[in-house]
Amino acid sequence: MSSGNSWGNSWTFTLVDADRRMVDRSQKILELLRLPENSQCADCGQPDPVWASCNVGVFVCLQCSGVHRISSIGRVKSTQLDYLEHDLIEFMKSHGNRRAKDEFEACIPPFYYRPTEKDCMVLKEQWIRAKYERREFTGDKKCAYAVDYKEGFLWKKGRDNGQFQKRLFIYADNEGVLKYYTGDKKSGPKGNFPIQTLNAMFQGEKIKHQNGMEITCVQDGHTRSIYVYHDDGAEIVTWYNVLRYARYKYLKKTFPDTPETELIPKITRSYAKSGYMEKTGPTQKEAFKKRWFNLDSEERKLLYYKKPLDPYELGGVFIGSVKCGYQVSEGFPRGLRGNKWDSGITITTPDRQFVFTCENTKEQKEWVDAIRSIMLRPMSGHDTTEELHFRKSIVK
Ligand SMILES: [Zn+2]
């Protein structure tokens, strides 16, 4: 009986003791997570990360923790579900997101694209691998992207048959172009993309490949697009950053007095919004036709295409400023109705009225908000020249 009691007491005591240690540990973790430097994912900036990357000592979000786990960066543990040993907590305490930033992000080239939580997975994965696995930004390695020449193969969508074919791509700084070949080098390039108007953006969903990238440039007043991918995420992200380096150098040289903070967003850009709308013609009596639209905020252009992966736009609308007589509103001009879709958008420019319809009111609101935010921005000298050019070249 007495031995039973004593056994019982010590068991109870051990349990209570273990519970207390557990509570202490959760308390310590909560305190660490409450620190301002740990309040955002160390890699993508998403608020309230709850995963601990045990080898580098950072707190990351669920998605970034997945990259840590599949790479050689190593073990991750959930601060909510997993058992965190005393030593690990002490390690996290002595490391944390701020110290990791000082070490692994010491020297990020200004043109390197640092992804946010909204970016695609290939950009995030390669950023995390570049940071911890390849230690590219610790300051003791030459920058892999600041090169004046790069050649390699990419899969490019064929213009006519829509099949992706392996093509040789060359970026040459001395020529100021990105070019690609359908045959060998001797037969000459098939396409030239001057760095001056080049843009590149990830378009996994549209291209239906997770590493899909759209590259555009302006040729004779029209936007030419090509669609490429590489199966290796590191390779496509290297191309992206090499092109960004080329654009950065071009912008620095062309606008030496413009502050760097203004140049960086001009290096490359994603469309502010893309998707289907229907449009009628200039007399507003033409049948509504379904078209694919891309809104380029930086260039103030709403371009439309027959299909999402077309090489050239069918036409477009220059989005000037409210001050210069441009307006956008939800709804139709008096007496007009949509065809299949009835959520209308009317854009008024100094030349004419454009009428579009969207599938639903959510789309309608998103388009109107995106277009309006461009109209509220004053026009630069470059914009005014573009506007003149655009009004002359596109009359559809
Ligand atoms: Zn993250």
Boltz pocket constraint, residues with backbone or C-beta under 6 A from the ligand:
constraints:
  - pocket:
      binder: B
      contacts: [[A, 41], [A, 42], [A, 43], [A, 44], [A, 45], [A, 46], [A, 60], [A, 61], [A, 62], [A, 63], [A, 64], [A, 65], [A, 117]]
      max_distance: 6.0
